[in-house]
Each structure stands twice: as structure tokens, then as C-alpha cells.
Amino acid sequence: MAFQRIVTNTQGQTSKIESLNDPELYASFFRNLEQAIYLEGEGLMAIRYITAIVLGSLLLVNACNNSQSRVLETSQSAVQLRSFQAKQFDTKDKEFMMRSVMATLQDLGFVIDDANMLIGTVSATKLDGYALRMTVSIRPAAEKTVVRASANYNDQPVEDPVPYQRFYESLQKATFLEANDVIG
């Protein structure tokens, strides 16, 4: 268990979280808890309940603080992950990009599981002693098209930029070849 002091600003936003490592604070807390647990008698039952509620609230606040900091850490890595999962292409032709994405995935050894032109998604799986699943979304953005790929390796998200870079290198080649009628 860890005690924390939360400092908020005038808008109610957390501006500082301090860990309290004072041994006397812990000792006092557990002495009071021990007394509350061993209290006997009908009139003291309410004190036990109040103490239990306060203790539960403290634990809940501490758990919320820990998960909030993890969410903020995840947000940073999510932004970083998105930076190499997405790429812009100089075309507005969504159908062209869908065909290019499907051709690229097939060239890389994937089997197309689902392709939805209306939504702009392609899902594919590669089974080679492992399960690699890739979902690619295609959406228009001004005069360009944004393609975003998301991969899972054995049901774990792929966070390494190298596979995404390889996919986009292959996709760029495929779009060039198809745009210049090199392939049919």
C-alpha cells in the first residue's frame, strides 16, 4: 500500500502527486486500523463500517491514480505507435488504394479475410508457424489518402516500427506500379 498526496489547481486538475513515505504515517494508519478491526460492542459497529469505507476509498483513490498514470504513459506510446502505423498517399482514389493494399498483403504472404470498400478496411492473416493478423484502414484526407495498418502477432500488438516500414515500402512500390499500368 502506498500513501499519496494529490495537489490540485483551481480548476480541479491534478498538478502534482507526491508519494508519502513517512514511517510514522504508516504506523499510525495501521494502529487505527487494528483498533477499528478489534473493536467490540454494538455501539462501535458503526465505527468499523466507517473505517472500512475510508480504507476502501483510500485504496480506490490509490488504484485510480496508478491507472491514470499508466493511461498517460500508454497515450504517449500510442501516439508514437500511430506515427509509424499511418502514412499519407498522394491520391484521392480510395478504390485504387484498397486494391493496392490487398495486392501488397497478398504479395507479403497474407490471405485476405475481409475487405469492405464502404468502410475502407482490409483484414488479412498470415499463418506460418505463427499467427500474424493485419488490419488496414483507408480514409480520404483532403487531396490525399491516409492508410493506417495495425498488426497483431500471436494476439499481441506489434509495436516494432520495422514491419510497418516494410509494409509501406511494398505498398509504395505497388501503388507506383499500378498507377503506371506496369501491372494489370
Rosetta silent file (secondary structure, phi, psi, omega in degrees, C-alpha in Angstrom):
SEQUENCE: MAFQRIVTNTQGQTSKIESLNDPELYASFFRNLEQAIYLEGEGLMAIRYITAIVLGSLLLVNACNNSQSRVLETSQSAVQLRSFQAKQFDTKDKEFMMRSVMATLQDLGFVIDDANMLIGTVSATKLDGYALRMTVSIRPAAEKTVVRASANYNDQPVEDPVPYQRFYESLQKATFLEANDVIG
SCORE:     score description
SCORE:     0.000 S_00000001
   1 L     0.000  142.414  178.614    0.000    0.000    0.000 S_00000001
   2 L  -131.733  137.632  175.501    1.269    3.489   -0.762 S_00000001
   3 E   -94.983  139.899  178.753    0.027    6.834    0.511 S_00000001
   4 E  -134.119  145.910  173.621   -0.048    9.729   -1.898 S_00000001
   5 E  -105.473  125.817 -179.182   -0.813   13.404   -1.556 S_00000001
   6 E  -107.386  123.846  179.329   -2.661   14.822   -4.543 S_00000001
   7 E  -106.267  127.022  179.925   -2.335   18.551   -5.168 S_00000001
   8 E  -114.998  155.102  176.671   -4.939   20.129   -7.445 S_00000001
   9 L   -88.973 -173.916 -175.234   -5.094   23.549   -9.085 S_00000001
  10 L   -68.482  -19.816  177.504   -8.076   25.925   -9.008 S_00000001
  11 L   -88.645    1.401  179.593   -9.746   24.124  -11.956 S_00000001
  12 L    84.860    7.905  179.627   -9.632   20.843  -10.046 S_00000001
  13 L   -87.271  143.435  179.474   -6.923   19.343  -12.263 S_00000001
  14 E   -69.512  122.552  179.702   -4.140   17.325  -10.678 S_00000001
  15 E  -106.957  -17.725 -177.240   -0.975   19.391  -10.725 S_00000001
  16 E  -162.261  137.827  174.544    1.227   17.228   -8.525 S_00000001
  17 E  -124.714  123.304 -178.208    1.214   13.758   -6.985 S_00000001
  18 E  -116.156  134.823  172.941    3.614   13.112   -4.123 S_00000001
  19 E   -82.080  135.311  179.600    4.373    9.739   -2.565 S_00000001
  20 E  -104.383  113.694 -176.055    4.329    9.864    1.225 S_00000001
  21 L  -113.033   28.748 -178.965    6.980    7.597    2.672 S_00000001
  22 L   -78.388  116.168 -178.839    6.777    8.650    6.331 S_00000001
  23 H   -59.405  -33.139 -179.524    7.038    5.511    8.524 S_00000001
  24 H   -67.484  -34.399  177.462    5.066    7.215   11.312 S_00000001
  25 H   -63.193  -45.610  177.987    2.163    7.830    8.905 S_00000001
  26 H   -63.144  -46.391 -178.316    2.033    4.126    8.038 S_00000001
  27 H   -60.610  -44.312  179.424    2.359    3.095   11.713 S_00000001
  28 H   -62.920  -44.152  179.919   -0.451    5.461   12.760 S_00000001
  29 H   -59.322  -47.638 -177.150   -2.700    4.260    9.958 S_00000001
  30 H   -72.453  -30.612  174.014   -2.227    0.593   10.849 S_00000001
  31 H   -62.269  -47.506  179.491   -2.663    1.251   14.605 S_00000001
  32 H   -63.731  -38.768  179.039   -6.004    2.927   13.886 S_00000001
  33 H   -65.188  -43.608 -179.787   -6.957    0.135   11.508 S_00000001
  34 H   -62.259  -42.305  178.325   -6.060   -2.510   14.081 S_00000001
  35 H   -63.565  -41.176 -178.892   -8.148   -0.750   16.740 S_00000001
  36 H   -66.049  -36.237 -178.193  -11.088   -0.494   14.368 S_00000001
  37 H   -70.369  -39.177 -174.658  -10.886   -4.172   13.471 S_00000001
  38 H   -93.591    4.666  177.700  -10.750   -5.401   17.061 S_00000001
  39 L   -64.929  142.866  179.337  -13.386   -3.064   18.489 S_00000001
  40 L  -127.360  159.632  178.497  -16.267   -4.911   20.079 S_00000001
  41 L   110.699  151.209 -178.191  -19.744   -3.959   21.096 S_00000001
  42 L   -64.098  -42.743 -175.874  -22.920   -2.915   19.304 S_00000001
  43 L   -68.300  -23.378 -177.092  -22.263    0.850   19.507 S_00000001
  44 L   -91.994   -3.177 -179.944  -18.815    0.542   17.935 S_00000001
  45 H   -60.655  -39.250 -179.851  -20.015   -1.392   14.873 S_00000001
  46 H   -62.527  -37.165  179.224  -20.656    1.874   13.002 S_00000001
  47 H   -64.294  -40.324  177.998  -17.052    2.951   13.571 S_00000001
  48 H   -61.049  -44.340  179.891  -15.836   -0.278   11.999 S_00000001
  49 H   -63.495  -42.983  179.602  -18.003    0.300    8.945 S_00000001
  50 H   -63.736  -43.527  178.744  -16.842    3.895    8.590 S_00000001
  51 H   -61.897  -42.844  178.725  -13.217    2.829    8.938 S_00000001
  52 H   -62.822  -40.118  178.667  -13.717    0.107    6.345 S_00000001
  53 H   -65.599  -44.107  179.093  -15.312    2.622    3.956 S_00000001
  54 H   -63.083  -44.821  179.004  -12.476    5.118    4.473 S_00000001
  55 H   -61.411  -46.114  177.734   -9.865    2.403    3.960 S_00000001
  56 H   -60.005  -40.484  178.477  -11.621    1.186    0.822 S_00000001
  57 H   -63.884  -42.048  178.685  -11.813    4.749   -0.503 S_00000001
  58 H   -61.698  -43.995  178.664   -8.101    5.274    0.089 S_00000001
  59 H   -63.998  -40.402  179.573   -7.277    2.080   -1.771 S_00000001
  60 H   -65.134  -43.419  178.379   -9.604    3.025   -4.626 S_00000001
  61 H   -61.781  -43.061  178.898   -8.075    6.506   -4.941 S_00000001
  62 H   -63.106  -42.478  178.858   -4.598    4.996   -4.989 S_00000001
  63 H   -64.002  -40.589  178.776   -5.633    2.481   -7.661 S_00000001
  64 H   -64.023  -41.094  179.084   -7.186    5.257   -9.768 S_00000001
  65 H   -62.969  -42.846  179.680   -4.024    7.330   -9.516 S_00000001
  66 H   -64.953  -42.911 -179.314   -1.883    4.402  -10.617 S_00000001
  67 H   -69.976  -33.279  178.025   -4.141    3.551  -13.573 S_00000001
  68 H   -63.929  -41.724  179.564   -4.338    7.230  -14.567 S_00000001
  69 H   -67.657  -34.505  176.778   -0.558    7.453  -14.786 S_00000001
  70 H   -67.460  -37.186  178.346   -0.498    4.227  -16.832 S_00000001
  71 H   -63.540  -41.990  179.034   -3.123    5.649  -19.201 S_00000001
  72 H   -65.529  -38.111  176.537   -0.995    8.737  -19.707 S_00000001
  73 H   -63.964  -43.089  179.404    2.058    6.551  -20.370 S_00000001
  74 H   -63.215  -38.594 -179.947    0.050    4.494  -22.856 S_00000001
  75 H   -59.213  -41.542  179.425   -1.150    7.665  -24.589 S_00000001
  76 H   -63.827  -46.455 -179.509    2.430    8.676  -25.284 S_00000001
  77 H   -70.341  -29.830  177.057    3.334    5.276  -26.692 S_00000001
  78 H   -65.337  -39.714  177.429    0.043    5.173  -28.639 S_00000001
  79 H   -65.098  -42.997  178.118    0.952    8.430  -30.372 S_00000001
  80 H   -62.904  -44.217  178.710    4.389    7.047  -31.162 S_00000001
  81 H   -61.328  -45.408  179.747    2.854    3.793  -32.439 S_00000001
  82 H   -61.119  -31.439 -177.453    0.367    5.689  -34.629 S_00000001
  83 H   -64.050  -32.412  177.153    3.237    7.686  -36.167 S_00000001
  84 H  -103.535   -1.100  174.142    4.670    4.602  -37.852 S_00000001
  85 H   -87.393  -21.907 -173.933    1.333    2.837  -38.404 S_00000001
  86 E  -115.405  147.802  178.861   -0.067    5.580  -40.668 S_00000001
  87 E  -149.749  143.679  178.299    1.119    7.015  -43.966 S_00000001
  88 E   -97.092  142.698  177.068   -0.329    9.501  -46.460 S_00000001
  89 E  -123.145  145.190 -175.364   -0.509    8.825  -50.185 S_00000001
  90 L   -82.946   60.429  174.759   -0.946   11.432  -52.925 S_00000001
  91 L  -152.349  150.406  175.316   -4.228   10.128  -54.298 S_00000001
  92 L  -101.374   -3.459 -173.839   -7.903   10.594  -53.538 S_00000001
  93 L   -80.673   97.286 -177.693   -8.829    7.280  -55.175 S_00000001
  94 H   -65.462  -40.908 -179.795   -9.969    5.049  -52.308 S_00000001
  95 H   -62.739  -41.152  176.843  -10.725    2.075  -54.588 S_00000001
  96 H   -59.299  -44.746 -179.383   -7.214    2.281  -56.065 S_00000001
  97 H   -68.371  -36.966  177.306   -5.693    2.252  -52.567 S_00000001
  98 H   -61.349  -46.513  178.959   -7.909   -0.673  -51.492 S_00000001
  99 H   -61.721  -42.365 -179.162   -6.719   -2.710  -54.493 S_00000001
 100 H   -65.342  -40.842  178.583   -3.105   -1.743  -53.800 S_00000001
 101 H   -63.876  -45.602  179.804   -3.365   -2.679  -50.102 S_00000001
 102 H   -63.095  -42.814  179.287   -4.910   -6.077  -50.928 S_00000001
 103 H   -63.382  -41.679  179.869   -2.253   -6.779  -53.589 S_00000001
 104 H   -63.502  -46.360  179.535    0.532   -5.787  -51.185 S_00000001
 105 H   -61.343  -41.705  178.801   -0.798   -8.004  -48.403 S_00000001
 106 H   -66.110  -40.129  177.280   -1.092  -10.933  -50.797 S_00000001
 107 H   -61.122  -30.000 -179.584    2.453  -10.306  -52.100 S_00000001
 108 L   -87.364    5.723  175.356    3.644  -10.453  -48.483 S_00000001
 109 L    93.234   12.310  179.055    2.023  -13.874  -47.986 S_00000001
 110 L   -87.901  154.025  171.542   -1.222  -12.816  -46.310 S_00000001
 111 E  -107.507  127.696 -179.228   -4.646  -14.272  -47.026 S_00000001
 112 E   -71.191  121.609  177.661   -7.393  -11.633  -47.255 S_00000001
 113 E   -89.934  -39.855 -175.877  -10.042  -12.361  -44.602 S_00000001
 114 E  -157.439  139.708  174.819  -12.289   -9.385  -45.227 S_00000001
 115 E  -137.896  125.113 -177.975  -12.345   -6.300  -47.437 S_00000001
 116 E  -125.697  105.130 -177.585  -15.015   -3.631  -47.056 S_00000001
 117 L   -65.148  -38.961 -177.601  -14.939   -0.854  -49.654 S_00000001
 118 L   -61.436  -47.700  179.904  -17.681    1.154  -47.947 S_00000001
 119 L   -80.244  -32.149 -178.851  -15.846    1.338  -44.613 S_00000001
 120 L    86.880   42.560  179.094  -12.396    1.250  -46.202 S_00000001
 121 E  -128.062  149.241  174.555  -10.890   -1.672  -44.304 S_00000001
 122 E  -133.984  129.963  175.975   -8.931   -4.769  -45.239 S_00000001
 123 E  -119.053  137.599 -177.748   -8.169   -7.586  -42.800 S_00000001
 124 E  -146.052  156.265 -178.659   -5.677  -10.325  -43.589 S_00000001
 125 E  -131.464  142.589  175.036   -3.920  -13.191  -41.835 S_00000001
 126 E  -123.438  120.730  179.720   -0.558  -14.841  -42.360 S_00000001
 127 E  -114.036  113.650 -179.536   -0.071  -18.305  -40.861 S_00000001
 128 L  -148.230   57.992 -174.111    3.492  -19.581  -40.950 S_00000001
 129 L    82.737   -0.247  178.335    4.037  -21.315  -37.603 S_00000001
 130 L  -153.370  168.568  177.646    2.619  -18.157  -36.030 S_00000001
 131 E  -114.534  114.391  176.148   -0.469  -16.010  -36.439 S_00000001
 132 E  -116.892  116.219 -179.458    0.083  -12.536  -37.869 S_00000001
 133 E  -113.378  134.695 -178.427   -3.112  -10.568  -38.390 S_00000001
 134 E  -129.468  132.581  174.379   -3.120   -7.198  -40.088 S_00000001
 135 E  -119.467  129.773 -177.881   -5.963   -4.725  -40.389 S_00000001
 136 E  -123.302  130.819  175.863   -5.554   -1.773  -42.729 S_00000001
 137 E  -112.812  142.613 -178.539   -7.891    1.207  -42.906 S_00000001
 138 E  -124.032  124.105  178.928   -8.028    3.605  -45.839 S_00000001
 139 E  -141.405  143.017  178.409   -9.621    7.022  -45.459 S_00000001
 140 E   -71.884  147.353  176.296   -9.623   10.186  -47.566 S_00000001
 141 E  -147.346  101.640 -177.312   -7.937   13.307  -46.188 S_00000001
 142 L    55.741 -120.196 -178.263   -8.169   16.462  -48.350 S_00000001
 143 L   -95.844   13.367 -176.647   -6.301   15.677  -51.589 S_00000001
 144 E  -128.396  178.469  173.876   -4.622   12.609  -50.129 S_00000001
 145 E  -128.242  133.262  177.635   -5.487    9.228  -48.673 S_00000001
 146 E  -100.569  127.597  177.451   -4.373    8.095  -45.230 S_00000001
 147 E  -113.050  129.104  178.565   -3.577    4.418  -44.828 S_00000001
 148 E  -128.152  124.864 -179.287   -3.201    3.020  -41.314 S_00000001
 149 E  -107.970  143.176  177.012   -2.047   -0.511  -40.619 S_00000001
 150 E  -135.972  126.695 -175.665   -2.372   -2.353  -37.332 S_00000001
 151 E  -121.413  146.724  174.180   -0.764   -5.740  -36.774 S_00000001
 152 E  -127.327  128.708  178.405   -1.081   -8.437  -34.108 S_00000001
 153 E  -108.979  114.796 -175.645    1.469  -11.221  -33.729 S_00000001
 154 L    49.148   48.543  178.136    0.040  -14.231  -31.835 S_00000001
 155 L    65.245   18.028  175.110   -2.686  -11.939  -30.415 S_00000001
 156 E  -117.513  135.336 -179.582   -0.161   -9.344  -29.186 S_00000001
 157 E   -61.812  139.542  177.492    0.030   -5.876  -30.792 S_00000001
 158 L   -86.715  117.880 -177.368    3.092   -5.314  -32.961 S_00000001
 159 L  -112.120    0.027  177.885    4.847   -2.196  -31.654 S_00000001
 160 L   -81.306  130.655 -177.870    8.097   -2.525  -33.597 S_00000001
 161 H   -70.472  -21.369 -173.065    8.252    0.002  -36.483 S_00000001
 162 H   -60.211  -48.280  179.229   10.199   -2.310  -38.849 S_00000001
 163 H   -60.797  -35.884  178.141    7.267   -4.492  -40.041 S_00000001
 164 H   -67.699  -41.349  177.969    5.193   -1.378  -40.722 S_00000001
 165 H   -60.856  -41.208  178.555    8.066    0.211  -42.645 S_00000001
 166 H   -64.703  -42.465  178.378    8.373   -2.940  -44.782 S_00000001
 167 H   -59.961  -46.743 -177.394    4.627   -2.972  -45.435 S_00000001
 168 H   -70.072  -32.465  174.521    4.639    0.681  -46.523 S_00000001
 169 H   -62.295  -45.083  178.135    7.717    0.206  -48.723 S_00000001
 170 H   -65.602  -39.485  179.878    5.918   -2.635  -50.503 S_00000001
 171 H   -66.030  -39.830  177.474    2.697   -0.608  -50.702 S_00000001
 172 H   -61.617  -42.002  178.571    4.529    2.369  -52.241 S_00000001
 173 H   -63.836  -43.403 -179.364    6.011    0.083  -54.899 S_00000001
 174 H   -63.846  -42.240  179.864    2.597   -1.465  -55.595 S_00000001
 175 H   -66.972  -37.086  177.997    0.882    1.926  -55.936 S_00000001
 176 H   -64.228  -48.175 -178.643    3.621    3.137  -58.279 S_00000001
 177 H   -63.097  -42.773 -179.434    3.400    0.022  -60.440 S_00000001
 178 H   -70.300  -38.648  179.807   -0.397    0.089  -60.568 S_00000001
 179 H   -65.488  -30.729 -178.835   -0.577    3.832  -61.225 S_00000001
 180 L   -99.339   18.062  177.416    1.814    3.451  -64.141 S_00000001
 181 L    52.418   33.060  177.297   -0.024    0.399  -65.546 S_00000001
 182 L   -77.830  -32.241  176.784    3.028   -1.793  -65.063 S_00000001
 183 L  -116.699  155.862 -175.776    0.780   -4.476  -63.527 S_00000001
 184 L  -106.714    0.000    0.000   -2.736   -5.351  -64.614 S_00000001
